[in-house]
Amino acid sequence: MRAALILLLAAAYVVALIPAQSNACSDHAAEEAEDPSSCADGESPDLDPVVKQWIMDLDTDSSYIGGRWVKSDGSEDTIRVIDPSAGNEIAKVRVASKDDVDLAVKAARKAWSSWSFDTPLSKRRELVSRLLDLYNEQDERMAQLMSHEMGSPITEAREAQVGSGSFAMEQFLYETDDGDFEETFDIGGDTAIIHESIGVAALITPWNWPMSQVALKVIPALLVGCTVVLKPSEEAPLSALLFGQMIHAAGFPPGVFNLVNGYGRDHAGEWLSSHPGVDMVSFTGSTRAGREVSASAAPTLKRVSLEMGGKGANIIFDDVIGDDGDMSDFRSAVEEGVYDAMNNSGQTCNAPTRLLVPEEHWQYALDVARDAALATEVASSHDEGDHIGPVVSLAQYERVQRYIRLGIEEGATLIAGGPGKPIAPDDDPDLQRTYDSGYYVRPTLFANCTKTMTVWREEIFGPVLCVTPYRTEDEAVGLANDTPYGLTNYVHTYDETRRRRLARKLRSGMVVFNGVGQAPNAPFGGVGQSGNSREGGVWGLEDYCVAKSVSGMNTK
């Protein structure tokens, strides 16, 4: 069951949190919150020489515009890339100016017609296939960059973070193998429905699953014939720069792919969202930032595709208990629920962060959940192994700490974890120094959470799980649906009739039963304040298309 959920979390392209700066870069909150005393003026003194060289090989002073690396015109501002495991600066990345953004959009606009109408799908697929080969060849470099910039433990970075990017590329190549997405004929006799690219797409991606989100947006857009301007999160610019190098090496025509670094609000993200030369914005990040992107885009009436936050419920029913009273499946469901809430340090938008258990088994479930939370290991993202690392930044650490304190103040029962950094064993002072230097959070479990509590209602984006009992199925469904979000809900039940009933009753874009991951070509997306887009599969391709109805195709 754990393997299935890990695959779901990794390959399902998870994202989003609040505030947007702490996930998808909509303002300067994280930059302002960084503690200068925690960061060296130069690179980290402990930075691995190989990783240091890989960073030096990136063109951190430039944007990628029109097929060239172009030093920013008029901007001297830089993003300080901080290794969250150590609190040290590992790179400076120059941000784009408004003129740079305008040049990138113009380059994309200039390249669009030829790429969309004159370049056959077979050629576009050939270039994406070449890109996939380059990506796989440099998988270790990509894993290390993501681990150092956003704190994913290196084992998970290799297996899930890098893997989710290649997974997305492979699936979109599979979906376009027969070219059916481009044209569907004989609808109503002599009418053709042609699915053609919408034009220039601005792509704004988050930091928590960097390559998953870059691939989920860039690849379908390019395959259907869009040209793009990518603005990655300022928390994860290094992996995006490497991706840009791969695009260049793969031989994509100038202007088809462009990359600018910067912030969101009052900066590159807003400039792209409001730009009249952009036909569509695809955004992944917080709900608040999604509203701002929509507002910026509104005057030009461009399409806005949003994938935002979540507060998934995980309902465990007592029918998973054996007729002989065997609690092993029930116990596993609780343990896996804790594990999946803590995975990626809780920085996953479709994580099951609200655990609902039957009241008659409340104490047993609570004991199991507590033991699982206490058993969650926390260590440096540079260490091998099955553990969680730090949260992405000091701003995010402080945000999670505020939520933990608020949970205590509002009356939730603290069962495990709590405020402050983790505490290492007395005989491991090196681990304690690691905890003290980086942005580590204690895996935290709250019980007796009511539906009015902030920790129950708002997305925390940290290793914090809320658990509460329910009496009836209707009460459990009501608690699950009582949220402004609607991304993913999880249910453990062996009752097929109940599964079919709850599949419709639960208000979310996705429902996962018994830990079974979604099929590779299934759409990912939510309802309500979780967004309006669908990524992955044929839906992810159609998101970048417009349908054109043409009649009389067979007339003389």
Secondary structure, DSSP 8 states (H G I E B T S, - for coil): -HHHHHHHHHHTT----SSGGGTT--SSHHHHH--GGGS-SSS-TT--HHHHHHHHTS-TTEEEETTEEEE-SS---EEEEEETTTTEEEEEEE---HHHHHHHHHHHHHHHHIIIIIS-HHHHHHHHHHHHHHHHHTHHHHHHHHHHHH---HHHIIIIIHHHHHHHHHHHHHHTSS-TTTEE--TTSSEEEEEEE-SEEEEE--SSSHHHHHHHHHHHHHHHT-EEEEE--TTSHHHHHHHHHHHHHHT--TTSEEE----STTSHHHHHHH-TT--EEEEES-HHHHHHHHHHHGGGT-EEEEE-----EEEE-GGGS-TT---HHHHHHHHHHHHHHHGGGG--TT---EEEEEGGGHHHHHHHHHHHHHT--B--TTS-SS-B---S-HHHHHHHHHHHHHHHHTT-EEEE--SS-----TT-HHHHHHHHHTT----EEEES--TTSHHHHS---SSEEEEEEESSHHHHHHHHH-SS--SEEEEE---HHHHHHHHHHS-SSEEEETT----TTS-B--SGGGBS--BSHHHHHHTTEEEEEEE-TT--
